[in-house]
Amino acid sequence: MSYPYESLLYMARLSFKDLHGLDAQFECYQRLRVLTDELRFVTHRLWGAGDQLHDYVATNTLLVQQARIDGKVVLVSTLKTPAKRGQVIALYSTRRIYHAFKGERMWWEYVPFSPTARARVSISFPIGREPEAIAVSASPGSASPFVRRPSTKELTLAANSPTIGSTYRTEWRW
């Protein structure tokens, strides 16, 4: 399968803004290399409980369509300036997530949908409500993630060349 771009670097952070899991912020930075003659559009996939797309802001792109494919929301954004083959572009987006992490057992996933050289996904748990238990898993046959937990309030999962379509899942219990 051919892809219009590859992700040289994918860095994302889920940060909780309250103790109850009602308000969270998701920030994502990607450095992409264009693999097609001209790139005009990029996609982002969202899934999970609650309102996943609130206060969405992105640099270098404009959101043009929101669709549902296989039960997941796909955002289609157009680049403000089309990119040429071999060009490296940086994308940054942020969005709020409301009412998604209210249960006793919760999870967050990362799934690469294009070739990715390096991926790093972090979760910043709320101070005063650090998780009691955390489990990290990856799809069978996927590149093994490196997990770092520098404090009780943060967890980082990193993978070099994560397998396209594989699921990297972090689960926790409050």
Secondary structure in CASP SS format (residue, H / E / C, confidence):
PFRMAT SS
TARGET T0000
AUTHOR 0000-0000-0000
METHOD secondary structure of the structure
MODEL  1
M C 1.00
S C 1.00
Y C 1.00
P C 1.00
Y E 1.00
E E 1.00
S E 1.00
L E 1.00
L E 1.00
Y E 1.00
M E 1.00
A E 1.00
R E 1.00
L E 1.00
S E 1.00
F E 1.00
K C 1.00
D C 1.00
L C 1.00
H C 1.00
G C 1.00
L C 1.00
D E 1.00
A E 1.00
Q E 1.00
F E 1.00
E E 1.00
C E 1.00
Y E 1.00
Q E 1.00
R E 1.00
L E 1.00
R E 1.00
V E 1.00
L C 1.00
T C 1.00
D C 1.00
E E 1.00
L E 1.00
R E 1.00
F E 1.00
V E 1.00
T E 1.00
H E 1.00
R E 1.00
L E 1.00
W C 1.00
G C 1.00
A C 1.00
G C 1.00
D E 1.00
Q E 1.00
L E 1.00
H E 1.00
D E 1.00
Y E 1.00
V E 1.00
A E 1.00
T E 1.00
N C 1.00
T E 1.00
L E 1.00
L E 1.00
V E 1.00
Q E 1.00
Q E 1.00
A E 1.00
R E 1.00
I E 1.00
D C 1.00
G C 1.00
K E 1.00
V E 1.00
V E 1.00
L E 1.00
V E 1.00
S E 1.00
T E 1.00
L E 1.00
K E 1.00
T E 1.00
P E 1.00
A E 1.00
K E 1.00
R C 1.00
G C 1.00
Q C 1.00
V E 1.00
I E 1.00
A E 1.00
L E 1.00
Y E 1.00
S E 1.00
T E 1.00
R E 1.00
R E 1.00
I E 1.00
Y E 1.00
H C 1.00
A C 1.00
F C 1.00
K C 1.00
G C 1.00
E C 1.00
R E 1.00
M E 1.00
W E 1.00
W E 1.00
E E 1.00
Y E 1.00
V C 1.00
P C 1.00
F C 1.00
S C 1.00
P C 1.00
T E 1.00
A C 1.00
R E 1.00
A E 1.00
R E 1.00
V E 1.00
S E 1.00
I E 1.00
S E 1.00
F C 1.00
P C 1.00
I C 1.00
G C 1.00
R C 1.00
E C 1.00
P C 1.00
E C 1.00
A E 1.00
I E 1.00
A E 1.00
V E 1.00
S E 1.00
A E 1.00
S C 1.00
P C 1.00
G C 1.00
S C 1.00
A C 1.00
S C 1.00
P C 1.00
F E 1.00
V E 1.00
R E 1.00
R E 1.00
P E 1.00
S E 1.00
T C 1.00
K C 1.00
E E 1.00
L E 1.00
T E 1.00
L E 1.00
A E 1.00
A E 1.00
N E 1.00
S C 1.00
P C 1.00
T C 1.00
I C 1.00
G C 1.00
S C 1.00
T C 1.00
Y E 1.00
R E 1.00
T E 1.00
E E 1.00
W E 1.00
R E 1.00
W C 1.00
END
